[in-house]
Amino acid sequence: MGMKLSKPMKGLLEKEWRHNRGYFLATLLIIIYAPAIKTIFHLFRGAASMEQWIQELNFALTFGVGMARPPVYSGLLQWLPAIGALLLGIIILGEERKGGLNYLVSTPVSRWQIILTKFFSGAGVIILSMLVNGLFLVGLSLFQPVSYNPVDVFHWCLLTGATCLCIFTVALMVSTFTAGVLAAGVVCYFLDFLPGMIVAMIEHVGARYFGLAESVSIKLCKLGSYLTMSDYIIHSERNINSLKHDNNWITSCVTGSCGMGPDYLLDSCILLAGVLLFLILAIIIFERSSLQTGGTIFATGLARKTALAIFALIISFWLVFPQAETLLKFILYFSLLTGLIILGCYYLYRLLRYGWQLPGRKKKGSSGF
């Protein structure tokens, strides 16, 4: 049985390398660009340019702990590796929706084997890229006057690598229920901030209608940060000292400092647990996902309904909350507007796709919303 499983997996891995090696190389170059390629570029530009770049390296690799942000700071080491992982995740499966997946599922391999192969291929590229970054940065510290040390490099590689793996796995999961690369990219970007947005909405309601203590609000904001993948490397809302609330619209004004660094072990464990969760979800969704998208953004009706419900909730909150002085008004108007948005979008979708029909009727062969 083991041999039967290993042969298809080996064939899939070879196929991944043949078909996607260009994407793998591009991802590696994107992830190593800021730490390695750009550093070499500054080395050739001269001492002044290199000194300025080292300030950014020192700040990024230590997550700004006990340091002032450099006057010129691009943030490349923070967001460029995440972009590389995101692009790989949406391309490695999204491109094959043009026809390659229909061929694969007609072969003896299982769908879960397809997802695992793509995950291991992409994860291998990300791990290799972070290994290259780590070796280069440690080597650089032997020849240049830097303030970071090998332990800082290890911590940065660990946390950034875990974040990239999590973002890649989320993108892979999203690609299982979206109909193309662009749609997957938009959904991934939205999903990164969605948990934090939901926590912020809860904090806003609690602070206005229930007199939530500031200490509880701060804890909720930190929870939102832990649920936002990009904040593990940006680290923008972990050291919160106070929150300021407006009377009409509760706006969280965060003040803090970089005095405390990340809990590298805890953060990495949370991210790796997320990788496992999203990989399992990707397998489950892909096992049930239709490959015939019919030109829609989402490949399944359940994905379309879920996206519509989330969209309606956020828009309703954004419109109702600033105007609702009491909790009763908020609940009433929020529920009413959410329902109207869902119904409006539903019937607009039916009108655009199926034309005018009596409620409950569908054209032959249609699957509804």
C-alpha positions as CSV (number, residue, x, y, z in Angstrom):
1,M,0.0,0.0,0.0
2,G,2.9,2.3,0.8
3,M,4.4,1.8,-2.6
4,K,1.1,2.5,-4.3
5,L,0.9,5.8,-2.5
6,S,4.5,6.8,-2.9
7,K,4.5,6.4,-6.7
8,P,1.6,8.8,-7.4
9,M,3.1,11.3,-5.0
10,K,6.5,11.0,-6.6
11,G,4.9,11.5,-10.0
12,L,3.0,14.5,-8.8
13,L,6.1,16.1,-7.3
14,E,8.0,15.6,-10.5
15,K,5.1,17.1,-12.4
16,E,5.0,20.1,-10.0
17,W,8.6,20.8,-10.6
18,R,8.3,20.6,-14.4
19,H,5.2,22.8,-14.7
20,N,5.9,25.3,-11.9
21,R,9.6,25.6,-11.6
22,G,9.4,29.1,-13.0
23,Y,7.0,30.1,-10.3
24,F,9.2,28.5,-7.7
25,L,12.2,30.4,-8.8
26,A,10.3,33.7,-8.9
27,T,9.1,33.1,-5.4
28,L,12.6,32.3,-4.1
29,L,13.9,35.5,-5.7
30,I,11.1,37.6,-4.2
31,I,11.6,36.2,-0.7
32,I,15.4,36.6,-0.8
33,Y,15.3,39.9,-2.6
34,A,15.4,42.3,0.4
35,P,17.8,40.4,2.7
36,A,20.2,39.2,0.1
37,I,19.9,40.7,-3.4
38,K,19.2,44.3,-2.2
39,T,22.0,44.0,0.3
40,I,24.5,43.1,-2.5
41,F,23.1,46.0,-4.5
42,H,23.9,48.4,-1.6
43,L,27.3,46.9,-1.2
44,F,28.2,48.0,-4.8
45,R,26.7,51.4,-4.3
46,G,29.2,52.3,-1.6
47,A,29.7,52.8,2.2
48,A,27.0,55.5,2.6
49,S,24.3,53.5,0.9
50,M,25.3,50.4,2.8
51,E,25.3,52.2,6.1
52,Q,21.7,53.4,5.6
53,W,20.5,49.9,4.5
54,I,22.1,48.3,7.5
55,Q,20.0,50.5,9.7
56,E,16.9,49.0,8.1
57,L,18.3,45.5,8.4
58,N,19.0,46.0,12.1
59,F,15.5,47.4,12.8
60,A,13.7,44.7,10.8
61,L,15.6,41.7,12.1
62,T,15.1,42.8,15.7
63,F,11.5,43.8,15.1
64,G,12.4,47.3,16.3
65,V,12.9,46.3,19.9
66,G,14.7,49.1,21.7
67,M,15.4,50.9,18.4
68,A,14.1,54.0,16.7
69,R,12.7,53.5,13.2
70,P,15.3,54.6,10.6
71,P,14.5,57.9,8.8
72,V,14.3,56.0,5.5
73,Y,12.5,52.8,6.0
74,S,10.9,50.8,3.2
75,G,9.7,47.8,5.2
76,L,10.8,45.4,2.4
77,L,11.9,42.7,4.9
78,Q,8.4,42.7,6.4
79,W,6.0,42.6,3.5
80,L,8.0,41.3,0.5
81,P,8.4,37.7,1.7
82,A,4.7,37.6,2.6
83,I,3.8,38.8,-1.0
84,G,6.0,36.1,-2.4
85,A,4.3,33.4,-0.4
86,L,0.8,34.8,-1.2
87,L,1.5,34.8,-5.0
88,L,2.8,31.3,-4.9
89,G,-0.2,30.0,-3.0
90,I,-2.8,31.5,-5.5
91,I,-0.8,30.6,-8.6
92,I,0.2,27.0,-7.8
93,L,-3.5,25.9,-7.9
94,G,-5.3,28.8,-9.5
95,E,-3.5,28.5,-12.8
96,E,-4.5,24.9,-13.2
97,R,-8.2,25.7,-13.0
98,K,-7.8,26.6,-16.7
99,G,-7.7,22.9,-17.5
100,G,-4.9,21.1,-15.7
101,L,-6.9,20.1,-12.7
102,N,-9.6,18.4,-14.9
103,Y,-6.8,16.2,-16.3
104,L,-5.3,15.5,-12.9
105,V,-8.6,14.4,-11.3
106,S,-9.1,12.0,-14.1
107,T,-5.9,10.1,-13.2
108,P,-5.6,7.6,-10.4
109,V,-4.3,10.2,-7.9
110,S,-6.6,11.5,-5.2
111,R,-7.5,15.1,-4.7
112,W,-5.9,15.1,-1.2
113,Q,-2.7,13.9,-2.9
114,I,-2.9,16.9,-5.3
115,I,-3.2,19.4,-2.4
116,L,-0.5,17.8,-0.3
117,T,1.9,17.8,-3.3
118,K,1.3,21.4,-3.9
119,F,1.6,22.2,-0.2
120,F,4.9,20.4,0.2
121,S,6.3,21.9,-3.0
122,G,5.5,25.4,-2.0
123,A,6.5,24.9,1.6
124,G,9.8,23.6,0.4
125,V,10.5,26.7,-1.6
126,I,9.6,29.0,1.3
127,I,11.8,27.0,3.8
128,L,14.7,27.0,1.3
129,S,14.3,30.8,0.7
130,M,14.4,31.5,4.5
131,L,17.5,29.2,4.8
132,V,19.3,31.2,2.1
133,N,18.3,34.4,3.9
134,G,19.5,33.2,7.3
135,L,22.9,32.0,5.9
136,F,23.4,35.2,4.0
137,L,22.5,37.5,6.9
138,V,24.8,35.6,9.4
139,G,27.6,35.7,6.9
140,L,27.0,39.5,6.4
141,S,27.4,40.0,10.1
142,L,31.0,38.7,10.0
143,F,32.1,41.4,7.5
144,Q,29.8,44.4,8.3
145,P,29.3,46.4,11.5
146,V,25.7,45.3,12.3
147,S,23.9,45.3,15.6
148,Y,21.9,42.2,15.1
149,N,23.4,38.8,16.0
150,P,22.8,35.2,14.7
151,V,20.1,34.6,17.3
152,D,18.2,37.6,15.9
153,V,18.6,36.2,12.5
154,F,17.2,32.8,13.6
155,H,14.3,34.5,15.3
156,W,13.5,36.6,12.3
157,C,13.7,33.6,9.9
158,L,11.6,31.5,12.3
159,L,8.8,34.0,12.6
160,T,8.9,35.3,9.1
161,G,9.1,31.8,7.7
162,A,6.1,30.6,9.8
163,T,4.1,33.6,8.7
164,C,4.9,32.9,5.0
165,L,3.9,29.3,5.4
166,C,0.6,30.3,7.0
167,I,-0.1,32.9,4.2
168,F,0.8,30.4,1.5
169,T,-1.5,27.7,3.0
170,V,-4.4,30.2,3.3
171,A,-3.8,31.2,-0.3
172,L,-3.8,27.5,-1.3
173,M,-7.0,26.9,0.6
174,V,-8.7,29.9,-1.0
175,S,-7.7,28.7,-4.4
176,T,-9.7,25.5,-3.8
177,F,-13.0,27.5,-3.8
178,T,-12.3,30.5,-6.0
179,A,-12.3,30.5,-9.8
180,G,-9.1,32.2,-10.7
181,V,-5.8,33.8,-9.5
182,L,-7.2,37.4,-9.3
183,A,-10.3,36.3,-7.2
184,A,-8.0,34.2,-4.9
185,G,-5.7,37.1,-4.4
186,V,-8.5,39.5,-3.4
187,V,-10.1,37.0,-1.1
188,C,-6.7,36.3,0.6
189,Y,-6.1,39.9,1.2
190,F,-9.5,40.4,2.7
191,L,-9.2,37.3,4.9
192,D,-6.0,38.6,6.4
193,F,-7.8,41.5,7.9
194,L,-11.3,39.9,8.4
195,P,-10.7,38.4,11.9
196,G,-9.2,41.6,13.2
197,M,-12.2,43.6,11.7
198,I,-14.7,41.3,13.4
199,V,-12.8,41.6,16.8
200,A,-12.8,45.4,16.3
201,M,-16.5,45.5,15.6
202,I,-17.1,43.5,18.8
203,E,-14.9,45.9,20.7
204,H,-16.7,48.9,19.3
205,V,-20.2,47.6,20.3
206,G,-18.9,46.6,23.8
207,A,-17.3,50.0,24.4
208,R,-20.3,52.0,23.2
209,Y,-23.3,50.1,24.5
210,F,-21.8,48.1,27.5
211,G,-19.2,50.5,28.9
212,L,-16.4,48.1,28.2
213,A,-13.3,48.8,30.3
214,E,-10.3,50.1,28.5
215,S,-8.2,47.2,29.7
216,V,-10.6,44.7,28.1
217,S,-10.7,46.8,24.9
218,I,-6.9,46.7,24.7
219,K,-6.9,42.9,25.1
220,L,-9.5,42.6,22.3
221,C,-7.2,44.7,20.1
222,K,-4.3,42.5,20.8
223,L,-6.5,39.4,20.1
224,G,-7.3,41.0,16.7
225,S,-3.5,41.3,16.1
226,Y,-2.9,37.7,16.9
227,L,-5.7,36.8,14.4
228,T,-4.1,38.9,11.6
229,M,-1.4,37.0,9.8
230,S,0.6,40.0,8.5
231,D,0.8,41.5,12.0
232,Y,3.2,38.7,13.1
233,I,5.9,40.4,11.1
234,I,4.7,44.0,11.0
235,H,4.1,43.9,14.8
236,S,2.1,47.1,14.7
237,E,-0.6,46.4,17.4
238,R,1.1,44.3,20.1
239,N,2.3,47.0,22.4
240,I,-0.9,49.0,23.1
241,N,-0.9,51.5,25.9
242,S,-4.3,53.3,25.4
243,L,-7.3,53.6,23.2
244,K,-9.2,56.8,22.4
245,H,-12.9,56.6,21.5
246,D,-14.9,59.1,19.5
247,N,-18.5,59.9,20.6
248,N,-20.0,59.3,17.1
249,W,-17.8,56.6,15.6
250,I,-15.6,54.7,17.9
251,T,-12.1,55.0,16.4
252,S,-9.3,53.1,18.1
253,C,-6.3,55.3,18.4
254,V,-3.4,53.0,19.3
255,T,-0.4,54.3,21.1
256,G,2.6,52.2,22.0
257,S,6.3,51.5,21.7
258,C,8.6,48.8,20.4
259,G,9.9,48.1,23.9
260,M,8.7,44.4,23.8
261,G,9.6,42.0,21.1
262,P,7.5,39.1,19.8
263,D,7.2,35.9,21.8
264,Y,8.9,33.9,19.0
265,L,8.0,30.4,20.3
266,L,4.4,31.2,21.0
267,D,3.9,33.2,17.8
268,S,5.5,30.5,15.7
269,C,3.4,27.7,17.3
270,I,0.2,29.7,16.6
271,L,1.2,30.2,13.0
272,L,2.2,26.5,12.5
273,A,-1.1,25.4,14.1
274,G,-2.8,27.7,11.6
275,V,-0.9,26.1,8.8
276,L,-2.1,22.6,9.8
277,L,-5.7,23.9,10.2
278,F,-5.8,25.6,6.8
279,L,-4.2,22.6,5.1
280,I,-6.9,20.3,6.5
281,L,-9.6,22.8,5.4
282,A,-8.0,23.0,1.9
283,I,-8.1,19.2,1.6
284,I,-11.7,19.0,2.8
285,I,-12.9,21.9,0.6
286,F,-11.0,20.6,-2.5
287,E,-12.6,17.1,-2.1
288,R,-16.0,18.7,-2.4
289,S,-15.2,21.6,-4.8
290,S,-16.5,21.7,-8.3
291,L,-13.9,22.4,-11.1
292,Q,-16.6,23.8,-13.4
293,T,-16.8,27.4,-12.3
294,G,-18.9,28.7,-15.1
295,G,-17.3,32.2,-15.1
296,T,-18.1,32.9,-11.4
297,I,-15.7,34.3,-8.9
298,F,-16.4,31.5,-6.4
299,A,-16.3,27.9,-7.5
300,T,-19.1,26.7,-5.1
301,G,-22.5,28.0,-4.1
302,L,-21.5,27.7,-0.4
303,A,-18.5,30.0,-0.9
304,R,-20.7,32.6,-2.7
305,K,-23.3,32.6,0.1
306,T,-20.6,32.9,2.8
307,A,-18.9,35.8,1.0
308,L,-22.3,37.5,0.6
309,A,-23.2,37.1,4.3
310,I,-19.8,38.5,5.4
311,F,-20.0,41.4,2.9
312,A,-23.6,42.3,4.1
313,L,-22.6,42.2,7.8
314,I,-19.6,44.5,7.3
315,I,-21.4,47.0,5.1
316,S,-24.4,47.1,7.5
317,F,-22.1,47.7,10.5
318,W,-20.3,50.5,8.7
319,L,-23.5,52.2,7.8
320,V,-25.6,51.6,11.0
321,F,-23.1,51.9,13.9
322,P,-22.3,55.6,13.6
323,Q,-26.0,56.5,13.6
324,A,-27.4,54.1,16.2
325,E,-27.4,55.8,19.7
326,T,-28.9,52.9,21.5
327,L,-28.3,49.1,21.5
328,L,-31.9,48.4,20.5
329,K,-31.7,50.7,17.4
330,F,-28.4,49.1,16.5
331,I,-29.8,45.6,16.6
332,L,-32.9,46.5,14.7
333,Y,-31.3,48.5,11.9
334,F,-28.3,46.3,11.6
335,S,-30.5,43.1,11.2
336,L,-32.9,44.9,8.8
337,L,-30.1,46.3,6.6
338,T,-28.2,43.0,6.6
339,G,-31.3,41.1,5.4
340,L,-32.0,43.7,2.7
341,I,-28.5,43.6,1.3
342,I,-28.5,39.8,1.2
343,L,-31.9,39.6,-0.5
344,G,-30.9,42.4,-2.9
345,C,-27.7,40.8,-3.9
346,Y,-29.4,37.4,-4.2
347,Y,-32.1,38.6,-6.6
348,L,-29.6,40.8,-8.6
349,Y,-27.4,37.7,-9.0
350,R,-30.4,35.7,-10.3
351,L,-31.5,38.5,-12.6
352,L,-28.0,38.8,-14.2
353,R,-27.5,35.1,-14.5
354,Y,-30.9,33.6,-15.2
355,G,-33.1,36.5,-16.3
356,W,-36.6,37.3,-15.0
357,Q,-38.2,34.2,-13.5
358,L,-40.8,33.4,-10.9
359,P,-39.4,32.8,-7.4
360,G,-38.3,29.2,-7.0
361,R,-37.9,28.5,-10.7
362,K,-34.6,27.8,-12.3
363,K,-33.5,27.3,-15.8
364,K,-32.7,23.7,-16.6
365,G,-29.3,22.7,-15.5
366,S,-28.8,25.7,-13.2
367,S,-27.7,25.3,-9.6
368,G,-29.0,28.5,-8.1
369,F,-27.0,30.9,-6.0
